[in-house]
Amino acid sequence: MPNYRIHRMKESTRQQFRFAPHVSGIAHVKPRDFQDSGHVEAANEYDAWLLLRNSERALAVGDLLETETGELRICKYVGFEAAEWIVPEVKSGLESLPPASGPGDVEQARTN
C-alpha cells in the first residue's frame, strides 16, 4: 500500500487559500508555506482522507499529500488535484556582469 507524506499548510497561508477563487489545473505551491506532518499509509489520497477525517490529524483544505515518487496532490473543496512545488530560481550573481570578450572580439574591434 502506498505511503503518503503529509504537508500541512500553515494557517496564515490557509486563510488566503480558502478564500481564493477555485482554478483548475496544477496548483503551484511554495515549500515555505507548509510544514511536514508525518505519513499515512493508504490506497489513494481519498482513502488517506477517509482514514484521517475523524482523527486529530484530519486533512484540511490546502494540505498536501506527497507520494513516494514525489507527486503532490492538494486537498481542495472539490477533492484532490495535482500540485507542484515552486522552486525559486538560483541566481549566481553573474547576471549583472557584462559578457566577457574573447580574442576574436579584440581583432574585430581593431579592423573596424
VMD Tcl script that draws the C-alpha trace (Angstrom):
set ca {
  {0.00 0.00 0.00}
  {1.36 3.46 -0.87}
  {2.80 5.68 1.84}
  {1.90 9.39 1.62}
  {3.91 12.16 3.23}
  {1.64 14.82 4.74}
  {2.43 18.53 4.34}
  {0.19 20.81 6.40}
  {-0.46 24.29 5.07}
  {0.46 26.98 7.59}
  {-2.57 28.79 8.99}
  {-1.56 32.22 7.67}
  {-1.44 30.84 4.13}
  {-4.55 28.68 4.59}
  {-6.79 31.71 5.14}
  {-5.68 33.21 1.80}
  {-6.03 29.83 0.06}
  {-9.55 29.20 1.39}
  {-10.94 32.46 0.06}
  {-9.13 32.42 -3.29}
  {-11.27 31.52 -6.32}
  {-11.03 27.91 -7.46}
  {-8.89 27.43 -10.54}
  {-8.41 24.19 -12.40}
  {-5.05 22.82 -13.39}
  {-1.86 22.27 -11.46}
  {-1.59 24.23 -8.22}
  {1.82 25.84 -7.71}
  {2.80 25.81 -4.04}
  {5.75 27.18 -2.07}
  {7.59 24.83 0.32}
  {7.84 27.65 2.91}
  {4.02 27.66 3.24}
  {3.93 24.05 4.51}
  {5.23 22.01 7.41}
  {5.93 18.29 7.42}
  {3.34 16.36 9.41}
  {4.22 12.70 9.18}
  {2.97 9.94 6.93}
  {-0.16 7.94 6.23}
  {-0.45 4.56 4.51}
  {-3.46 4.46 2.18}
  {-4.58 3.06 -1.18}
  {-5.01 6.58 -2.63}
  {-5.45 10.19 -1.50}
  {-9.18 9.77 -0.91}
  {-8.54 6.71 1.25}
  {-5.98 8.77 3.21}
  {-8.61 11.49 3.72}
  {-11.11 8.90 4.98}
  {-8.58 7.32 7.33}
  {-7.69 10.68 8.90}
  {-11.03 12.53 8.82}
  {-12.22 11.58 12.32}
  {-8.84 11.97 13.98}
  {-6.87 14.91 15.34}
  {-4.78 14.62 12.14}
  {-7.69 15.20 9.70}
  {-6.69 16.67 6.34}
  {-7.92 20.20 5.73}
  {-8.35 22.27 2.59}
  {-4.87 23.29 1.44}
  {-3.00 20.30 2.87}
  {-0.77 18.27 0.57}
  {-0.15 14.57 0.17}
  {3.13 13.55 -1.46}
  {3.63 10.10 -2.96}
  {6.82 8.10 -2.60}
  {7.72 9.24 -6.15}
  {7.31 12.94 -5.26}
  {3.90 13.52 -6.90}
  {1.88 16.13 -4.98}
  {-1.90 16.22 -4.52}
  {-3.55 19.20 -2.83}
  {-6.78 18.94 -0.86}
  {-9.43 21.33 -2.21}
  {-13.17 21.69 -1.63}
  {-13.78 19.72 -4.84}
  {-11.38 16.87 -3.99}
  {-7.70 16.35 -4.61}
  {-5.90 17.98 -7.53}
  {-2.35 17.92 -8.88}
  {0.18 20.31 -7.38}
  {3.87 21.07 -7.79}
  {6.47 22.91 -5.77}
  {7.58 26.35 -6.94}
  {11.35 26.11 -6.82}
  {12.98 29.54 -6.65}
  {15.49 30.25 -9.39}
  {19.02 30.27 -8.03}
  {20.93 33.33 -9.19}
  {24.69 33.15 -9.44}
  {25.26 36.91 -9.25}
  {26.92 36.90 -12.68}
  {23.76 38.02 -14.48}
  {24.63 41.72 -14.00}
  {28.21 41.44 -15.30}
  {28.93 42.38 -18.93}
  {29.70 39.45 -21.24}
  {33.36 38.51 -21.47}
  {35.12 39.35 -24.73}
  {37.38 36.81 -26.35}
  {40.39 37.24 -28.68}
  {38.13 37.26 -31.75}
  {36.26 40.28 -30.42}
  {39.51 42.26 -29.97}
  {40.67 41.55 -33.56}
  {37.28 42.50 -34.96}
  {37.35 45.78 -32.98}
  {40.81 46.67 -34.42}
  {39.65 46.24 -38.02}
  {36.57 48.42 -37.53}
}
mol new
graphics top color blue
foreach p $ca { graphics top sphere $p radius 0.5 }
foreach p [lrange $ca 0 end-1] q [lrange $ca 1 end] { graphics top cylinder $p $q radius 0.2 }
display resetview
